[in-house]
């Protein structure tokens, strides 16, 4: 039972039905064929061509055992490869051996962070990246990929510390375009998009890979300046622990935290989406263990950091996948390529990989999401655009940080300056905002006030100022102020101290302060904060409903 609890894949195998095998085999063959060119492309993006393939073998088996989703496909993806290229590669200073060490070290750190989060049941941390920040990051990441791959498609190299610098450098060298490379990259891009649109079950990346390689062989395009992948190592990766120095650890830790958060968010979103399609639910904490184990295994086997892949999951689903056995078959296909078919990739042009990656970047974009953010709230669109601009102009880490800080500022502003309303009574006896209920009428001498936020140190002074302003602006003298506490779900000691001062000020003016609709916990916190003795004025201050607080006769003295 302990094994089944920690390794859901074992439970799947124990209940596996023979009728699933043909579909899982067919889906695994299709998925493996797709993962070879995609893995090479992601490895090329990160500067480690074989790391994309290595990250598509044993990590898939690890997730198949420890992940809770029967349908999710994991592996190196655009975001993880781009993070390695943008945030890790500069630390290697052009040394490929050191880059491999740092990239695998990043995978191990990401895996350990995810595993620790899973053991501590911190699946909720995936919600810390807001929708605008994720949208802005994804579109910024798409531009990062395009900026890095367009020079390869055009047949030349450029230098630039940021994506913006790369775009500028590319524009200046457009006259050096190799049109044979451009034709290959553009054709691969077009084939993939056409297959996505017209024949989703057809693996466009495989067709692009085979077609571009065949064109090089038949037309001798390498003689026309087309750059080839060349000879790649064959064999399975070695199992080794990357030994990082303390300086390397300090440099990689913030990158690993961001990569882990992105990997967790992507995994949760994709697993839940495909689980809903099949009527199954996933365990968030078990998913953390699954993706953490996959990243740890990838780091130990010279692979790139791992995340969920919605495109490869969709490929497997379209091919008829029923269980995680699909990933086992796909991993075997990739392993077979690395063992025996490396020579067939010799004539693969880098422009083809560039076209495949640009097509992947295109898949990250959803311009309709910007329109949706704008229609919902302009500040959400601003957060997305700010994140995207930060990723392109400053870098991936900086862009995410800018977006997160901006979102937190918006959240704090919403808490510090919440919505409020003076309520009126409707004919049915309820209390509502006149802005939304035209039949809600204010009662002379009574102010019923609703404050839609927790009452704490950042907004309690504003709470008092707004009440005082409404009392002063009332058309009739106010004799009673009733606080509708339904929306106040928390209160701190500073707010309680302020309520004491407010009650004294109002009492001095002949106005009673009362509370209605307080939640039990908030009521207890207020009583604790005000140090009320049992029965000492409590009944005169706290009422079960707003109507009761508004209709009760005021006592001779009303003190907290």
RODO-2510 file (C-alpha; in nm, 4 decimals, decimal comma):
residues 560
     n   res          X          Y          Z
     1     x     0,0000     0,0000     0,0000
     2     x     0,2892     0,2356     0,0722
     3     x     0,4310     0,1784    -0,2777
     4     x     0,0918     0,2401    -0,4367
     5     x     0,0556     0,5624    -0,2360
     6     x     0,3864     0,7067    -0,3529
     7     x     0,4012     0,5459    -0,6975
     8     x     0,0612     0,5698    -0,8700
     9     x     0,2140     0,4239    -1,1862
    10     x     0,2473     0,0871    -1,0119
    11     x    -0,1251     0,0929    -0,9348
    12     x    -0,1947     0,1662    -1,3024
    13     x     0,0135    -0,1343    -1,4112
    14     x    -0,1628    -0,3624    -1,1621
    15     x    -0,5012    -0,2682    -1,3068
    16     x    -0,3809    -0,2463    -1,6669
    17     x    -0,6174    -0,3900    -1,9273
    18     x    -0,4873    -0,5795    -2,2290
    19     x    -0,7195    -0,3816    -2,4548
    20     x    -0,5188    -0,0666    -2,3732
    21     x    -0,1918    -0,2035    -2,5129
    22     x    -0,2493    -0,1559    -2,8891
    23     x    -0,3500     0,2078    -2,8423
    24     x    -0,0672     0,2800    -2,5977
    25     x     0,1849     0,1233    -2,8368
    26     x     0,0593     0,3248    -3,1351
    27     x     0,0499     0,6457    -2,9322
    28     x     0,3987     0,5755    -2,7941
    29     x     0,5451     0,5258    -3,1424
    30     x     0,3886     0,8514    -3,2620
    31     x     0,4977     1,0400    -2,9509
    32     x     0,8542     0,9062    -2,9737
    33     x     0,8783     1,0118    -3,3380
    34     x     0,7729     1,3631    -3,2387
    35     x     1,0013     1,3833    -2,9356
    36     x     1,3214     1,3190    -3,1328
    37     x     1,3202     1,6369    -3,3463
    38     x     1,1602     1,8410    -3,0683
    39     x     1,4179     1,7189    -2,8152
    40     x     1,7011     1,8043    -3,0537
    41     x     1,5512     2,1481    -3,1122
    42     x     1,5186     2,2242    -2,7420
    43     x     1,8714     2,0993    -2,6814
    44     x     1,9953     2,3204    -2,9638
    45     x     1,8138     2,6178    -2,8095
    46     x     1,9823     2,5525    -2,4742
    47     x     2,3242     2,5034    -2,6396
    48     x     2,3311     2,1316    -2,5503
    49     x     2,1866     1,9334    -2,8463
    50     x     2,1884     1,5905    -2,6799
    51     x     2,0468     1,7200    -2,3498
    52     x     1,7051     1,7518    -2,5095
    53     x     1,7108     1,3827    -2,6051
    54     x     1,8548     1,2706    -2,2714
    55     x     1,5745     1,4597    -2,0955
    56     x     1,3229     1,2579    -2,3006
    57     x     1,4231     0,9088    -2,1817
    58     x     1,4519     0,8224    -1,8119
    59     x     1,2621     1,1326    -1,6866
    60     x     0,9542     1,0040    -1,8711
    61     x     0,9813     0,6742    -1,6865
    62     x     1,0204     0,8565    -1,3545
    63     x     0,7067     1,0611    -1,4085
    64     x     0,5150     0,7549    -1,5313
    65     x     0,5830     0,5951    -1,1914
    66     x     0,5398     0,8935    -0,9595
    67     x     0,2940     1,1227    -1,1422
    68     x    -0,0784     1,1048    -1,0727
    69     x    -0,1971     1,1829    -1,4266
    70     x    -0,2525     0,9003    -1,6734
    71     x    -0,2424     1,1350    -1,9721
    72     x     0,0229     1,4014    -1,9049
    73     x     0,3435     1,3888    -2,1095
    74     x     0,6525     1,5546    -1,9624
    75     x     0,9896     1,6432    -2,1070
    76     x     1,2109     1,9382    -2,1988
    77     x     0,9964     2,2256    -2,3213
    78     x     1,0348     2,5702    -2,4689
    79     x     1,0305     2,7532    -2,1377
    80     x     1,2894     2,5325    -1,9655
    81     x     1,5244     2,5336    -2,2661
    82     x     1,4962     2,9112    -2,2963
    83     x     1,5737     2,9569    -1,9263
    84     x     1,8901     2,7506    -1,9703
    85     x     1,9852     2,9525    -2,2791
    86     x     1,9152     3,2936    -2,1276
    87     x     1,9872     3,2561    -1,7553
    88     x     2,2392     2,9701    -1,7343
    89     x     2,4469     2,9878    -2,0533
    90     x     2,5982     3,3303    -1,9651
    91     x     2,7342     3,1760    -1,6437
    92     x     2,9281     2,9187    -1,8486
    93     x     3,1308     3,1875    -2,0308
    94     x     3,1286     2,9891    -2,3549
    95     x     3,2559     2,6637    -2,2035
    96     x     3,0262     2,3773    -2,3210
    97     x     3,1469     2,1427    -2,0474
    98     x     3,0658     2,3971    -1,7792
    99     x     2,7309     2,4718    -1,9452
   100     x     2,6430     2,1022    -1,9279
   101     x     2,7379     2,0968    -1,5576
   102     x     2,5283     2,4045    -1,4774
   103     x     2,2279     2,2856    -1,6810
   104     x     2,2223     1,9462    -1,5113
   105     x     2,2773     2,1134    -1,1769
   106     x     1,9753     2,3323    -1,2483
   107     x     1,7684     2,0201    -1,3199
   108     x     1,8723     1,8634    -0,9900
   109     x     1,7884     2,1821    -0,7966
   110     x     1,4503     2,2134    -0,9660
   111     x     1,3806     1,8486    -0,8843
   112     x     1,4754     1,8896    -0,5180
   113     x     1,2613     2,2044    -0,4861
   114     x     0,9593     2,0277    -0,6376
   115     x     1,0105     1,7191    -0,4214
   116     x     1,0378     1,9293    -0,1062
   117     x     0,7245     2,1215    -0,2045
   118     x     0,5416     1,7926    -0,2618
   119     x     0,6459     1,6460     0,0732
   120     x     0,5364     1,9679     0,2466
   121     x     0,2087     1,9615     0,0490
   122     x     0,2705     2,2985    -0,1114
   123     x     0,0791     2,2347    -0,4326
   124     x    -0,0984     2,5665    -0,3880
   125     x     0,2218     2,7585    -0,4715
   126     x     0,1355     2,7044    -0,8378
   127     x    -0,1273     2,9758    -0,7927
   128     x     0,1339     3,2392    -0,7049
   129     x     0,1935     3,3264    -1,0689
   130     x    -0,1041     3,5334    -1,1751
   131     x    -0,2738     3,4916    -1,5122
   132     x    -0,1379     3,8235    -1,6491
   133     x     0,2193     3,7376    -1,5469
   134     x     0,1964     3,3927    -1,7077
   135     x     0,0475     3,5393    -2,0271
   136     x     0,3139     3,8085    -2,0464
   137     x     0,5922     3,5623    -1,9725
   138     x     0,4759     3,3163    -2,2383
   139     x     0,4565     3,5832    -2,5071
   140     x     0,7887     3,7287    -2,3983
   141     x     0,9380     3,3815    -2,4051
   142     x     0,8060     3,3336    -2,7582
   143     x     0,9913     3,6490    -2,8625
   144     x     1,3051     3,5235    -2,6848
   145     x     1,2920     3,2020    -2,8875
   146     x     1,2240     3,3835    -3,2129
   147     x     1,5099     3,6246    -3,1457
   148     x     1,7504     3,3360    -3,0865
   149     x     1,6351     3,1208    -3,3810
   150     x     1,5822     3,3720    -3,6630
   151     x     1,9585     3,4132    -3,7181
   152     x     1,9908     3,0342    -3,7567
   153     x     1,7059     3,0330    -4,0073
   154     x     1,8705     3,3198    -4,1964
   155     x     2,2060     3,1426    -4,1969
   156     x     2,4256     3,3612    -3,9770
   157     x     2,5138     3,4237    -3,6128
   158     x     2,4560     3,7317    -3,4001
   159     x     2,5572     3,8384    -3,0513
   160     x     2,3433     4,0142    -2,7952
   161     x     2,2969     4,0107    -2,4197
   162     x     1,9190     4,0487    -2,4433
   163     x     1,6541     3,9501    -2,6942
   164     x     1,6124     4,3137    -2,7910
   165     x     1,9844     4,3321    -2,8718
   166     x     1,9550     4,0155    -3,0821
   167     x     1,6680     4,1598    -3,2841
   168     x     1,8675     4,4762    -3,3483
   169     x     2,1771     4,2773    -3,4500
   170     x     1,9674     4,0561    -3,6788
   171     x     1,8116     4,3558    -3,8515
   172     x     2,1566     4,4941    -3,9251
   173     x     2,2690     4,1691    -4,0907
   174     x     1,9665     4,0961    -4,3083
   175     x     2,1861     4,1498    -4,6126
   176     x     2,3849     3,8369    -4,5166
   177     x     2,0811     3,6083    -4,5420
   178     x     2,1443     3,2592    -4,6800
   179     x     1,8313     3,1961    -4,8848
   180     x     1,8744     2,8178    -4,8839
   181     x     1,8681     2,8196    -4,5030
   182     x     1,5747     3,0604    -4,5069
   183     x     1,3819     2,8285    -4,7404
   184     x     1,4438     2,5297    -4,5113
   185     x     1,3442     2,7126    -4,1913
   186     x     1,0367     2,8735    -4,3462
   187     x     0,9251     2,5422    -4,4994
   188     x     0,9556     2,3604    -4,1658
   189     x     0,7612     2,6369    -3,9929
   190     x     0,4883     2,6250    -4,2571
   191     x     0,4610     2,2447    -4,2546
   192     x     0,4175     2,2332    -3,8772
   193     x     0,1509     2,5057    -3,8737
   194     x    -0,0381     2,3473    -4,1643
   195     x    -0,0383     2,0099    -3,9913
   196     x    -0,1596     2,1683    -3,6681
   197     x    -0,4443     2,3397    -3,8475
   198     x    -0,5537     2,0792    -4,1023
   199     x    -0,4298     1,7448    -3,9682
   200     x    -0,3608     1,7568    -3,5928
   201     x    -0,2886     1,3838    -3,5815
   202     x    -0,0045     1,4173    -3,8343
   203     x     0,3365     1,4816    -3,6657
   204     x     0,4419     1,7938    -3,8531
   205     x     0,7795     1,8102    -3,6760
   206     x     0,8681     1,4620    -3,8015
   207     x     0,7709     1,5530    -4,1586
   208     x     0,9758     1,8736    -4,1365
   209     x     1,2736     1,6829    -3,9973
   210     x     1,2630     1,4131    -4,2659
   211     x     1,1957     1,6549    -4,5502
   212     x     1,4743     1,8984    -4,4622
   213     x     1,7266     1,6176    -4,4146
   214     x     1,6278     1,4638    -4,7484
   215     x     1,6616     1,8018    -4,9203
   216     x     2,0150     1,8447    -4,7879
   217     x     2,1185     1,4970    -4,9059
   218     x     1,9622     1,5204    -5,2511
   219     x     2,0508     1,8821    -5,3302
   220     x     2,3847     1,9020    -5,1487
   221     x     2,2729     2,2150    -4,9649
   222     x     2,5710     2,2043    -4,7309
   223     x     2,7762     2,3260    -5,0287
   224     x     2,5525     2,6332    -5,0410
   225     x     2,6309     2,7420    -4,6866
   226     x     2,3578     2,5493    -4,5026
   227     x     2,4809     2,4612    -4,1527
   228     x     2,4261     2,1017    -4,0403
   229     x     2,3925     1,9429    -3,6980
   230     x     2,6853     1,7154    -3,7830
   231     x     2,7980     1,4143    -3,5880
   232     x     2,6371     1,3730    -3,2475
   233     x     2,7337     1,1351    -2,9670
   234     x     2,5628     0,7972    -2,9592
   235     x     2,4742     0,5891    -2,6577
   236     x     2,2740     0,6413    -2,3431
   237     x     2,3707     0,9104    -2,0910
   238     x     2,5819     0,8306    -1,7887
   239     x     2,4369     0,8544    -1,4403
   240     x     2,6316     1,1187    -1,2471
   241     x     2,5703     1,3825    -0,9828
   242     x     2,6683     1,7358    -1,0959
   243     x     2,9101     1,8742    -0,8363
   244     x     2,8429     2,2464    -0,8040
   245     x     3,0610     2,4929    -0,6209
   246     x     2,9069     2,7216    -0,3602
   247     x     2,9260     3,0107    -0,6075
   248     x     2,7473     2,8017    -0,8719
   249     x     2,4789     2,7088    -0,6194
   250     x     2,4219     3,0734    -0,5250
   251     x     2,3964     3,1704    -0,8924
   252     x     2,1595     2,8869    -0,9862
   253     x     1,9272     2,8904    -0,6840
   254     x     1,7133     3,1917    -0,7900
   255     x     1,6962     3,0521    -1,1443
   256     x     1,5910     2,7139    -1,0039
   257     x     1,3179     2,8724    -0,7916
   258     x     1,1696     3,0482    -1,0941
   259     x     1,2060     2,7380    -1,3133
   260     x     1,0440     2,5202    -1,0452
   261     x     0,7513     2,7601    -1,0071
   262     x     0,7002     2,7669    -1,3831
   263     x     0,7313     2,3901    -1,4091
   264     x     0,4829     2,3391    -1,1264
   265     x     0,2353     2,5892    -1,2727
   266     x     0,2582     2,4427    -1,6225
   267     x     0,2252     2,0881    -1,4907
   268     x    -0,0794     2,1669    -1,2766
   269     x    -0,2578     2,3583    -1,5505
   270     x    -0,1932     2,0955    -1,8182
   271     x    -0,2660     1,7948    -1,5949
   272     x    -0,5943     1,9418    -1,4730
   273     x    -0,7007     2,0445    -1,8236
   274     x    -0,6453     1,6995    -1,9752
   275     x    -0,7783     1,5289    -1,6635
   276     x    -1,1035     1,7222    -1,7015
   277     x    -1,1286     1,6058    -2,0638
   278     x    -1,1171     1,2433    -1,9467
   279     x    -1,3185     1,2851    -1,6279
   280     x    -1,0241     1,2201    -1,3966
   281     x    -0,8696     1,4280    -1,1196
   282     x    -0,5046     1,4770    -1,0340
   283     x    -0,3395     1,5071    -0,6940
   284     x    -0,1527     1,8394    -0,6850
   285     x     0,0980     1,7251    -0,4241
   286     x     0,1600     1,3947    -0,6037
   287     x     0,2178     1,5922    -0,9254
   288     x     0,4895     1,7839    -0,7420
   289     x     0,6538     1,4538    -0,6522
   290     x     0,6185     1,3311    -1,0098
   291     x     0,7630     1,6387    -1,1804
   292     x     1,0267     1,6680    -0,9061
   293     x     1,1433     1,3097    -0,9590
   294     x     1,1505     1,3619    -1,3365
   295     x     1,3666     1,6746    -1,2991
   296     x     1,5988     1,5021    -1,0540
   297     x     1,6452     1,2050    -1,2884
   298     x     1,6969     1,4398    -1,5838
   299     x     1,9695     1,6270    -1,3977
   300     x     2,1405     1,3018    -1,3041
   301     x     2,1350     1,1827    -1,6683
   302     x     2,2625     1,5026    -1,8394
   303     x     1,9152     1,6133    -1,9489
   304     x     1,7470     1,9529    -1,9527
   305     x     1,5043     2,0601    -1,6787
   306     x     1,1587     1,9064    -1,7216
   307     x     0,8077     2,0421    -1,7422
   308     x     0,4703     1,9321    -1,8758
   309     x     0,4086     1,9616    -2,2483
   310     x     0,0573     2,0409    -2,3645
   311     x     0,1491     1,9859    -2,7325
   312     x     0,3050     1,6429    -2,6789
   313     x     0,0216     1,5495    -2,4427
   314     x    -0,2222     1,6461    -2,7167
   315     x    -0,0242     1,4371    -2,9692
   316     x    -0,0412     1,1329    -2,7424
   317     x    -0,4113     1,1863    -2,6750
   318     x    -0,4909     1,2237    -3,0460
   319     x    -0,2994     0,9000    -3,1153
   320     x    -0,5189     0,7113    -2,8679
   321     x    -0,3075     0,7041    -2,5488
   322     x    -0,4809     0,5424    -2,2510
   323     x    -0,2126     0,5251    -1,9786
   324     x     0,1458     0,6131    -1,8865
   325     x     0,2629     0,3114    -2,0883
   326     x     0,2594     0,5534    -2,3824
   327     x     0,5494     0,7443    -2,2260
   328     x     0,7412     0,4230    -2,1627
   329     x     0,7178     0,3334    -2,5318
   330     x     0,8106     0,6879    -2,6389
   331     x     1,1153     0,6841    -2,4100
   332     x     1,2242     0,3545    -2,5678
   333     x     1,1980     0,5112    -2,9155
   334     x     1,4153     0,8081    -2,8140
   335     x     1,6660     0,5731    -2,6485
   336     x     1,6841     0,3673    -2,9690
   337     x     1,7599     0,6791    -3,1732
   338     x     2,0415     0,7833    -2,9396
   339     x     2,1874     0,4326    -2,9495
   340     x     2,1725     0,3363    -3,3147
   341     x     2,0431     0,6185    -3,5343
   342     x     2,2683     0,9114    -3,4512
   343     x     2,4325     0,9009    -3,7948
   344     x     2,0960     0,9644    -3,9618
   345     x     2,0832     1,3048    -3,7913
   346     x     2,4187     1,4137    -3,9371
   347     x     2,2553     1,5925    -4,2322
   348     x     1,9848     1,7644    -4,0270
   349     x     2,0150     2,1427    -4,0940
   350     x     2,0124     2,3768    -3,7958
   351     x     1,7701     2,5970    -3,9902
   352     x     1,5155     2,3131    -3,9669
   353     x     1,5509     2,3070    -3,5885
   354     x     1,5128     2,6839    -3,5906
   355     x     1,1904     2,6529    -3,7869
   356     x     1,0609     2,3862    -3,5471
   357     x     1,1397     2,6072    -3,2469
   358     x     0,9803     2,9145    -3,4022
   359     x     0,6697     2,7027    -3,4634
   360     x     0,6824     2,6054    -3,0952
   361     x     0,7087     2,9720    -3,0024
   362     x     0,4098     3,0448    -3,2243
   363     x     0,2169     2,7873    -3,0239
   364     x     0,2939     2,9780    -2,7036
   365     x     0,1218     3,2901    -2,8353
   366     x    -0,2456     3,3666    -2,7859
   367     x    -0,3148     3,7254    -2,8811
   368     x    -0,6771     3,6757    -2,7862
   369     x    -0,5574     3,6443    -2,4262
   370     x    -0,4438     4,0081    -2,4338
   371     x    -0,7881     4,1102    -2,5577
   372     x    -0,9509     3,9110    -2,2797
   373     x    -0,7268     4,0724    -2,0175
   374     x    -0,8101     4,4184    -2,1535
   375     x    -1,1844     4,3525    -2,1457
   376     x    -1,1639     4,2190    -1,7912
   377     x    -0,9365     4,4812    -1,6343
   378     x    -0,6876     4,7231    -1,7873
   379     x    -0,4391     4,6725    -1,5043
   380     x    -0,4183     4,2999    -1,5889
   381     x    -0,3211     4,3843    -1,9462
   382     x    -0,0627     4,6313    -1,8144
   383     x     0,0898     4,3562    -1,5961
   384     x     0,1091     4,1185    -1,8938
   385     x     0,2666     4,3753    -2,1260
   386     x     0,5111     4,4876    -1,8580
   387     x     0,6204     4,1276    -1,7977
   388     x     0,6613     4,0650    -2,1707
   389     x     0,8632     4,3829    -2,2202
   390     x     1,0819     4,2987    -1,9204
   391     x     1,1573     3,9506    -2,0568
   392     x     1,2516     4,0888    -2,3992
   393     x     1,4463     4,3983    -2,2938
   394     x     1,6019     4,2917    -1,9621
   395     x     1,5898     3,9121    -1,9435
   396     x     1,3722     3,6216    -1,8326
   397     x     1,4401     3,6499    -1,4605
   398     x     1,4067     4,0272    -1,4584
   399     x     1,0854     4,0180    -1,6600
   400     x     0,9203     3,7664    -1,4285
   401     x     1,0313     3,9650    -1,1236
   402     x     0,8881     4,2861    -1,2696
   403     x     0,5572     4,1165    -1,3457
   404     x     0,5293     3,9542    -1,0027
   405     x     0,6158     4,2776    -0,8198
   406     x     0,3669     4,4737    -1,0308
   407     x     0,0947     4,2154    -0,9590
   408     x     0,1720     4,2284    -0,5865
   409     x     0,1521     4,6078    -0,5926
   410     x    -0,1902     4,5839    -0,7582
   411     x    -0,2992     4,3301    -0,4951
   412     x    -0,1773     4,5463    -0,2061
   413     x    -0,3464     4,8487    -0,3615
   414     x    -0,6741     4,6586    -0,3842
   415     x    -0,6454     4,5627    -0,0169
   416     x    -0,5410     4,9098     0,0964
   417     x    -0,8109     5,0888    -0,1074
   418     x    -1,1037     4,8432    -0,1211
   419     x    -1,4521     4,9047    -0,2499
   420     x    -1,7103     5,0260     0,0020
   421     x    -2,0708     5,1406     0,0020
   422     x    -2,3393     5,3036     0,2132
   423     x    -2,6288     5,0568     0,2019
   424     x    -2,9990     5,1261     0,1683
   425     x    -3,3007     4,9226     0,2752
   426     x    -3,5099     4,7482     0,0123
   427     x    -3,8855     4,6820     0,0399
   428     x    -3,8190     4,3201     0,1362
   429     x    -3,6168     4,4355     0,4400
   430     x    -3,2722     4,3595     0,3006
   431     x    -2,9753     4,5953     0,2846
   432     x    -2,8088     4,6536    -0,0527
   433     x    -2,5900     4,8973    -0,2425
   434     x    -2,8154     5,1570    -0,4143
   435     x    -2,5757     5,1525    -0,7099
   436     x    -2,6949     4,7987    -0,7854
   437     x    -3,0453     4,8054    -0,6382
   438     x    -3,2470     5,1137    -0,7324
   439     x    -3,5118     5,0242    -0,4748
   440     x    -3,2592     5,0452    -0,1881
   441     x    -3,3329     5,3617     0,0107
   442     x    -3,1213     5,5143     0,2871
   443     x    -3,2818     5,5559     0,6301
   444     x    -3,2575     5,9046     0,7866
   445     x    -3,0290     5,9069     1,0888
   446     x    -2,8787     5,5677     1,0049
   447     x    -2,5595     5,4863     0,8171
   448     x    -2,5188     5,1224     0,7163
   449     x    -2,1660     5,0838     0,5854
   450     x    -2,0024     4,7926     0,4047
   451     x    -1,6236     4,7606     0,3746
   452     x    -1,5215     4,4897     0,1242
   453     x    -1,1817     4,3813     0,2558
   454     x    -1,0066     4,2467     0,5644
   455     x    -0,9625     4,5213     0,8197
   456     x    -0,5925     4,5510     0,9004
   457     x    -0,3083     4,7957     0,9490
   458     x    -0,2848     4,9001     0,5827
   459     x    -0,6462     5,0139     0,5458
   460     x    -0,7951     5,0685     0,8924
   461     x    -0,7191     5,4436     0,8890
   462     x    -0,8909     5,4678     0,5515
   463     x    -1,1853     5,2791     0,7036
   464     x    -1,2241     5,5463     0,9719
   465     x    -1,1777     5,8357     0,7276
   466     x    -1,4453     5,7010     0,4941
   467     x    -1,6961     5,6559     0,7773
   468     x    -1,6266     6,0048     0,9116
   469     x    -1,6648     6,1522     0,5630
   470     x    -1,9991     5,9771     0,5064
   471     x    -2,1276     6,0859     0,8476
   472     x    -2,0303     6,4463     0,7727
   473     x    -2,1885     6,4368     0,4258
   474     x    -2,5177     6,2736     0,5346
   475     x    -2,8279     6,4875     0,4533
   476     x    -2,9722     6,4132     0,8009
   477     x    -2,7881     6,3941     1,1358
   478     x    -2,6571     6,0397     1,1872
   479     x    -2,7450     5,8740     1,5182
   480     x    -2,6262     5,5209     1,4470
   481     x    -2,3465     5,3700     1,2340
   482     x    -2,3887     5,0007     1,1554
   483     x    -2,0981     4,8111     1,0009
   484     x    -2,2008     4,5260     0,7698
   485     x    -1,9167     4,2831     0,8486
   486     x    -2,0053     4,0145     0,5925
   487     x    -1,7099     4,1087     0,3680
   488     x    -1,4611     4,1585     0,6545
   489     x    -1,3004     3,8162     0,6797
   490     x    -1,0062     3,9153     0,8986
   491     x    -0,9050     4,1816     1,1500
   492     x    -0,5788     4,2597     1,3278
   493     x    -0,4937     4,4253     1,6605
   494     x    -0,4191     4,7656     1,5056
   495     x    -0,7653     4,7677     1,3509
   496     x    -0,9189     4,6785     1,6896
   497     x    -0,7367     4,9707     1,8501
   498     x    -0,8711     5,1980     1,5795
   499     x    -1,2267     5,0720     1,6401
   500     x    -1,1927     5,1741     2,0052
   501     x    -1,0896     5,5254     1,9012
   502     x    -1,3649     5,5443     1,6383
   503     x    -1,6315     5,4324     1,8848
   504     x    -1,5218     5,6983     2,1341
   505     x    -1,5243     5,9711     1,8706
   506     x    -1,8702     5,8754     1,7482
   507     x    -2,0084     5,8369     2,1013
   508     x    -1,8857     6,1864     2,1826
   509     x    -2,1023     6,3087     1,8939
   510     x    -2,4062     6,1136     2,0132
   511     x    -2,3605     5,8383     1,7542
   512     x    -2,3627     5,4682     1,8344
   513     x    -2,1337     5,2220     1,6529
   514     x    -2,2660     4,8694     1,6004
   515     x    -2,1707     4,5595     1,4028
   516     x    -2,3852     4,3132     1,2116
   517     x    -2,3152     4,0022     1,0030
   518     x    -1,9746     3,9498     1,1606
   519     x    -1,8156     3,6137     1,0953
   520     x    -1,7634     3,4098     1,4102
   521     x    -1,3853     3,4173     1,3923
   522     x    -1,3786     3,7923     1,3208
   523     x    -1,6213     3,8554     1,6068
   524     x    -1,3999     3,6570     1,8444
   525     x    -1,0894     3,8419     1,7259
   526     x    -1,2564     4,1789     1,7769
   527     x    -1,3694     4,0818     2,1248
   528     x    -1,0226     3,9544     2,2082
   529     x    -0,8603     4,2665     2,0715
   530     x    -1,0935     4,4955     2,2591
   531     x    -1,0566     4,2887     2,5763
   532     x    -1,4300     4,2728     2,6401
   533     x    -1,5402     4,1019     2,9564
   534     x    -1,8127     3,8428     2,9079
   535     x    -2,1488     4,0171     2,8768
   536     x    -1,9996     4,3635     2,9268
   537     x    -2,1635     4,5593     2,6483
   538     x    -2,1177     4,2833     2,3952
   539     x    -2,4910     4,2537     2,3252
   540     x    -2,5143     4,6278     2,2619
   541     x    -2,2395     4,6254     2,0043
   542     x    -2,2424     4,2974     1,8105
   543     x    -2,5660     4,1815     1,6475
   544     x    -2,6352     3,8741     1,4378
   545     x    -2,7627     4,0739     1,1400
   546     x    -2,7517     4,4259     1,0008
   547     x    -3,1280     4,4539     1,0411
   548     x    -3,1015     4,3682     1,4121
   549     x    -2,8211     4,6212     1,4631
   550     x    -3,0152     4,8896     1,2754
   551     x    -3,3465     4,8397     1,4550
   552     x    -3,2317     4,7887     1,8141
   553     x    -3,2824     5,0876     2,0460
   554     x    -2,9583     5,2628     2,1359
   555     x    -2,8603     5,2333     2,5038
   556     x    -2,7893     5,5315     2,7231
   557     x    -2,4152     5,4719     2,6766
   558     x    -2,2554     5,2721     2,4027
   559     x    -1,8966     5,1960     2,4817
   560     x    -1,6699     4,9218     2,3638
***
